[in-house]
Amino acid sequence: MGKTKVMAVLEKDKLRRAQTELDAQEDLGPYLGRWVALRAGKVIASEKKAETLLAHPEVQDDDVLMPVSSSRSGYFVA
């Protein structure tokens, strides 16, 4: 399948890219409490569980996967 396991710590290059991707070009409010796949700052897909998101047909190996906090106080990268 080629999908990598979701890890708590990202490689340095992926973290930098994730931070760039997190300059989201859309509101992440509708995705509170969910995992999202981002590509070029846009949400490609979302799911309740990271494993389900990895299996989503639209998600590519180089997309950034991140959880969206369940509160509006902030978003974080895991």
C-alpha positions as CSV (number, residue, x, y, z in Angstrom):
1,M,0.0,0.0,0.0
2,G,3.0,2.3,0.5
3,K,1.4,4.4,3.3
4,T,3.7,5.1,6.3
5,K,2.6,4.7,9.9
6,V,1.5,7.9,11.7
7,M,4.2,8.8,14.1
8,A,4.1,11.2,17.1
9,V,7.3,12.9,15.9
10,L,7.8,14.0,12.4
11,E,11.1,14.1,10.5
12,K,12.6,17.6,10.4
13,D,11.8,18.0,6.7
14,K,8.3,16.9,7.1
15,L,7.8,19.2,10.1
16,R,9.0,22.2,8.1
17,R,6.7,21.2,5.2
18,A,3.8,20.6,7.7
19,Q,4.3,24.1,9.1
20,T,4.1,25.5,5.6
21,E,1.0,23.4,4.9
22,L,-0.5,24.7,8.1
23,D,-0.7,28.2,6.6
24,A,-4.1,26.7,5.8
25,Q,-5.9,28.4,3.0
26,E,-9.2,27.4,4.5
27,D,-10.9,27.3,7.9
28,L,-10.2,24.1,9.8
29,G,-13.2,24.7,12.1
30,P,-15.4,22.1,10.4
31,Y,-12.7,19.5,11.2
32,L,-12.5,19.9,14.9
33,G,-11.6,16.6,16.6
34,R,-10.7,14.9,13.3
35,W,-7.6,14.0,11.4
36,V,-7.0,15.9,8.1
37,A,-4.8,15.3,5.1
38,L,-3.4,18.6,3.8
39,R,-1.9,19.3,0.4
40,A,-0.7,22.8,-0.5
41,G,-2.7,24.2,2.4
42,K,-6.0,22.6,1.4
43,V,-7.8,19.8,3.1
44,I,-7.9,16.7,0.8
45,A,-9.7,14.4,3.2
46,S,-10.7,14.0,6.9
47,E,-11.5,11.1,9.1
48,K,-12.0,10.4,12.9
49,K,-9.0,8.0,13.0
50,A,-5.5,8.5,11.4
51,E,-5.5,4.9,10.2
52,T,-8.7,5.4,8.3
53,L,-7.4,8.6,6.8
54,L,-4.3,6.8,5.6
55,A,-6.5,4.3,3.7
56,H,-8.5,7.1,2.1
57,P,-8.2,6.9,-1.7
58,E,-7.5,10.7,-2.2
59,V,-4.6,10.7,0.3
60,Q,-1.1,10.5,-1.2
61,D,2.1,9.4,0.5
62,D,3.5,13.0,0.7
63,D,0.3,14.6,2.0
64,V,0.6,16.1,5.6
65,L,-1.6,14.3,8.1
66,M,-2.5,16.1,11.3
67,P,-5.1,16.1,14.0
68,V,-7.2,19.1,14.5
69,S,-7.8,19.9,18.1
70,S,-11.3,19.3,19.4
71,S,-11.4,22.9,20.7
72,R,-11.0,26.2,18.8
73,S,-8.2,27.2,21.2
74,G,-5.5,26.1,18.8
75,Y,-4.4,23.5,16.2
76,F,-1.4,21.3,16.7
77,V,0.8,19.0,14.7
78,A,1.4,15.6,16.2
